[in-house]
């Protein structure tokens, strides 16, 4: 797996304090109402902000570290692969899903939800994820 991180730097608490002061002292007018749509990544900086309506889902395998007690490789790999691929497939099947990320056995998705009907769709996503877990179990 290729890392997305292309550079490193030395963290300095003094620089951090300066950045935080810049953000906290910035004008309240630096936050735009983007019509509730998530702006493109190119528009996002550390000096601006957007008001958006989103809903997120986080799902992971409960007590996954204990799975090694009863299962060996490649069974574990197959279980993780099923879980991750189906979580992503379910979330991706909704147009309002704008971001998906995987961290270990956790999958999270961000959904653009400016309307109640959109929030209802995210509830549908959660129900499908729950059903998938029951099938996998």
SERO-4910 file (N, C-alpha, C, O; in steps of 0.05 Angstrom, whole numbers):
BEGIN
 pado doro    nc1    nc2    nc3   cac1   cac2   cac3    cc1    cc2    cc3    oc1    oc2    oc3
  Unk    A     17    -23      0      0      0      0     18     25      0     36     27     16
  Unk    A     12     43    -18     28     67    -20     18     88     -1     -6     92      1
  Unk    A     36    102     13     28    123     31     21    148     15     34    155     -5
  Unk    A      1    162     25     -7    187     12     11    210     22     12    232     10
  Unk    A     24    206     44     41    227     56     67    230     40     82    211     38
  Unk    A     71    254     30     95    258     13    117    273     27    140    272     18
  Unk    A    111    287     48    131    303     62    128    300     92    107    292    102
  Unk    A    150    306    106    149    307    135    160    334    144    173    347    128
  Unk    A    155    341    168    166    365    180    170    361    209    160    342    221
  Unk    A    186    379    221    190    377    250    169    394    264    167    418    259
  Unk    A    154    381    281    133    396    296    145    413    317    163    404    332
  Unk    A    136    438    319    146    456    339    121    469    353    104    480    340
  Unk    A    121    467    379     98    477    395     94    507    391     72    517    391
  Unk    A    116    521    387    114    550    383    100    556    357     83    574    355
  Unk    A    106    541    335     92    545    310     63    538    313     45    551    301
  Unk    A     57    517    328     30    509    333     14    531    347     -9    537    339
  Unk    A     26    543    367     12    564    382      6    588    363    -15    600    365
  Unk    A     25    594    345     21    615    326     -2    609    307    -19    626    301
  Unk    A     -3    584    297    -25    576    279    -52    578    293    -71    587    281
  Unk    A    -53    568    318    -78    569    333    -86    598    338   -110    604    335
  Unk    A    -68    616    345    -74    644    348    -85    656    322   -105    670    323
  Unk    A    -73    649    300    -83    659    274   -112    651    269   -128    666    260
  Unk    A   -118    625    275   -145    615    270   -164    628    290   -186    637    281
  Unk    A   -157    629    315   -176    640    335   -180    670    332   -201    680    340
  Unk    A   -161    684    321   -163    713    318   -174    721    290   -177    745    284
  Unk    A   -179    701    273   -189    707    246   -217    719    247   -231    716    266
  Unk    A   -224    733    226   -250    745    223   -272    723    222   -268    702    210
  Unk    A   -294    729    235   -317    711    233   -328    710    205   -344    692    199
  Unk    A   -320    728    188   -330    728    160   -315    708    143   -321    707    119
  Unk    A   -296    694    154   -280    674    138   -295    648    134   -285    629    122
  Unk    A   -320    647    144   -335    622    142   -359    627    124   -376    644    128
  Unk    A   -359    611    102   -379    615     81   -402    595     83   -398    573     93
  Unk    A   -425    604     74   -447    586     71   -446    577     42   -452    593     24
  Unk    A   -440    552     38   -436    542     11   -461    529      0   -460    512    -18
  Unk    A   -484    538     10   -509    526      0   -511    497     10   -525    481     -2
  Unk    A   -499    492     33   -499    466     46   -485    444     30   -487    420     38
  Unk    A   -471    450      9   -455    430     -6   -427    430      4   -415    450     11
  Unk    A   -416    406      6   -388    403     14   -371    414     -8   -372    406    -31
  Unk    A   -353    434     -1   -336    445    -22   -315    426    -31   -308    406    -17
  Unk    A   -304    431    -55   -283    414    -65   -258    417    -47   -255    437    -33
  Unk    A   -241    396    -47   -217    397    -30   -199    421    -36   -186    432    -19
  Unk    A   -199    429    -62   -183    452    -70   -191    478    -57   -175    496    -55
  Unk    A   -216    480    -48   -225    504    -35   -220    505     -5   -222    526      8
  Unk    A   -213    482      6   -208    480     35   -180    488     42   -160    478     30
  Unk    A   -177    506     61   -151    514     71   -153    514    102   -173    508    114
  Unk    A   -130    520    114   -130    522    143   -140    549    153   -142    554    177
  Unk    A   -147    567    134   -155    594    142   -184    600    134   -193    622    138
  Unk    A   -199    580    124   -227    585    117   -244    563    129   -234    544    140
  Unk    A   -270    566    126   -288    546    135   -314    548    120   -320    569    108
  Unk    A   -330    527    121   -355    526    106   -376    514    125   -371    496    140
  Unk    A   -400    526    123   -423    514    137   -436    494    118   -444    501     96
  Unk    A   -437    469    126   -448    448    110   -465    429    128   -462    428    152
  Unk    A   -484    416    115   -501    396    129   -491    369    122   -494    360     99
  Unk    A   -479    355    141   -469    328    136   -477    309    159   -483    318    181
  Unk    A   -477    284    152   -482    263    172   -460    242    168   -452    237    145
  Unk    A   -449    231    189   -427    212    185   -435    185    199   -450    185    219
  Unk    A   -423    165    189   -426    138    201   -398    126    205   -381    128    188
  Unk    A   -394    115    229   -370    101    236   -378     72    243   -396     69    259
  Unk    A   -365     53    231   -371     25    237   -345      9    239   -327     13    222
  Unk    A   -343     -7    260   -319    -24    262   -327    -51    274   -350    -55    282
  Unk    A   -308    -69    274   -313    -96    285   -307    -94    315   -285    -89    324
  Unk    A   -328    -99    331   -326    -98    360   -307   -120    370   -309   -143    361
  Unk    A   -288   -113    387   -269   -131    398   -253   -147    377   -248   -171    380
  Unk    A   -246   -133    355   -232   -147    334   -206   -159    342   -197   -179    331
  Unk    A   -193   -147    363   -167   -159    372   -171   -187    384   -152   -202    384
  Unk    A   -195   -193    392   -200   -220    404   -205   -241    382   -205   -265    388
  Unk    A   -209   -232    357   -214   -251    335   -190   -270    331   -194   -292    321
  Unk    A   -166   -261    338   -143   -278    335   -143   -302    354   -128   -322    350
  Unk    A   -159   -301    375   -161   -323    393   -174   -348    380   -167   -370    387
  Unk    A   -193   -343    362   -207   -366    350   -203   -370    321   -213   -390    310
  Unk    A   -189   -352    308   -185   -354    279   -156   -349    271   -141   -334    285
  Unk    A   -148   -361    250   -120   -358    240   -121   -346    212   -142   -344    200
  Unk    A    -97   -339    203    -96   -330    175   -100   -354    157    -91   -375    165
  Unk    A   -111   -353    134   -123   -329    120   -152   -324    127   -164   -306    116
  Unk    A   -163   -339    146   -191   -335    154   -196   -306    163   -215   -294    155
  Unk    A   -178   -296    180   -180   -268    189   -180   -249    166   -196   -230    165
  Unk    A   -161   -253    148   -159   -235    124   -185   -235    108   -194   -214     99
  Unk    A   -196   -258    105   -222   -260     90   -244   -246    104   -260   -232     92
  Unk    A   -245   -249    131   -266   -235    146   -263   -205    144   -283   -191    139
  Unk    A   -239   -195    148   -234   -166    146   -241   -156    118   -253   -135    114
  Unk    A   -232   -171     98   -237   -163     70   -267   -162     64   -276   -143     51
  Unk    A   -282   -182     73   -311   -181     69   -323   -157     83   -339   -142     70
  Unk    A   -316   -152    108   -327   -130    123   -321   -103    109   -339    -87    104
  Unk    A   -295    -99    103   -287    -73     91   -300    -69     64   -310    -47     58
  Unk    A   -298    -89     47   -308    -85     20   -339    -81     19   -348    -64      3
  Unk    A   -353    -94     36   -382    -91     36   -391    -65     49   -411    -52     41
  Unk    A   -376    -56     70   -382    -29     81   -379     -8     60   -396     10     57
  Unk    A   -357     -9     46   -351     11     25   -372      8      2   -382     29     -7
  Unk    A   -379    -16     -6   -399    -20    -27   -426     -8    -19   -439      6    -35
  Unk    A   -434    -13      5   -460     -2     14   -459     29     15   -477     42      4
  Unk    A   -439     40     27   -437     70     28   -435     82      0   -448    102     -5
  Unk    A   -419     70    -17   -415     80    -44   -440     79    -61   -442     93    -81
  Unk    A   -459     62    -53   -483     60    -70   -502     83    -66   -523     85    -80
  Unk    A   -495    102    -49   -512    126    -44   -497    150    -55   -474    156    -48
  Unk    A   -511    165    -72   -499    188    -85   -492    210    -64   -473    225    -69
  Unk    A   -506    210    -42   -500    231    -22   -475    225     -6   -466    241     10
  Unk    A   -463    201    -10   -438    194      4   -415    209    -10   -411    204    -34
  Unk    A   -402    226      4   -381    243     -8   -353    235      0   -334    244    -13
  Unk    A   -350    219     21   -323    212     30   -325    185     45   -343    181     61
  Unk    A   -306    167     39   -304    142     54   -275    139     61   -257    144     45
  Unk    A   -270    129     85   -242    124     94   -242     98    110   -261     92    124
  Unk    A   -219     85    109   -215     60    124   -191     64    142   -170     73    132
  Unk    A   -194     58    167   -172     60    186   -173     34    203   -189     32    221
  Unk    A   -155     16    196   -155    -10    210   -181    -25    203   -187    -30    180
  Unk    A   -197    -32    223   -222    -45    218   -246    -25    220   -269    -34    222
  Unk    A   -240      0    220   -261     21    221   -265     32    193   -246     39    179
  Unk    A   -290     34    185   -298     47    160   -316     71    168   -335     68    183
  Unk    A   -310     94    156   -328    116    161   -335    130    135   -320    130    116
  Unk    A   -359    141    135   -369    155    111   -381    181    119   -393    184    140
  Unk    A   -378    201    101   -390    227    105   -411    231     83   -405    227     60
  Unk    A   -435    238     91   -458    241     73   -468    269     74   -471    281     95
  Unk    A   -473    280     50   -484    307     48   -514    305     53   -529    292     38
  Unk    A   -523    318     75   -551    315     83   -565    341     88   -572    347    111
  Unk    A   -570    357     68   -584    383     72   -614    380     78   -626    399     88
  Unk    A   -625    357     71   -654    353     75   -659    329     93   -642    311     95
  Unk    A   -683    329    106   -690    307    123   -690    281    107   -682    260    118
  Unk    A   -699    281     82   -699    257     66   -671    246     62   -667    221     60
  Unk    A   -650    263     62   -623    254     60   -614    240     85   -600    220     85
  Unk    A   -622    251    108   -615    239    134   -629    211    135   -617    192    146
  Unk    A   -653    210    125   -667    184    124   -651    164    107   -651    140    114
  Unk    A   -639    173     86   -622    155     69   -598    144     85   -591    121     82
  Unk    A   -587    161    102   -564    152    118   -574    131    139   -559    112    145
  Unk    A   -598    134    148   -609    114    166   -612     88    151   -607     66    162
  Unk    A   -619     89    125   -621     66    108   -594     53    105   -591     28    105
  Unk    A   -573     69    102   -546     59    100   -539     43    125   -528     21    124
  Unk    A   -545     55    148   -539     42    174   -554     15    176   -543     -5    186
  Unk    A   -579     14    167   -594    -11    168   -582    -32    150   -580    -55    157
  Unk    A   -573    -24    126   -560    -43    108   -534    -53    120   -527    -76    117
  Unk    A   -519    -35    132   -494    -43    145   -500    -64    167   -486    -84    170
  Unk    A   -520    -58    183   -528    -77    204   -535   -104    193   -527   -125    203
  Unk    A   -551   -104    171   -558   -129    158   -534   -144    147   -532   -169    150
  Unk    A   -515   -129    136   -491   -142    125   -475   -155    148   -465   -177    145
  Unk    A   -474   -142    171   -460   -153    194   -473   -179    203   -459   -199    209
  Unk    A   -500   -180    203   -514   -204    211   -508   -227    192   -504   -250    200
  Unk    A   -507   -220    166   -500   -241    146   -471   -251    150   -466   -275    149
  Unk    A   -453   -232    154   -425   -239    158   -421   -256    183   -405   -275    183
  Unk    A   -435   -249    204   -432   -264    229   -443   -292    225   -443   -308    244
***
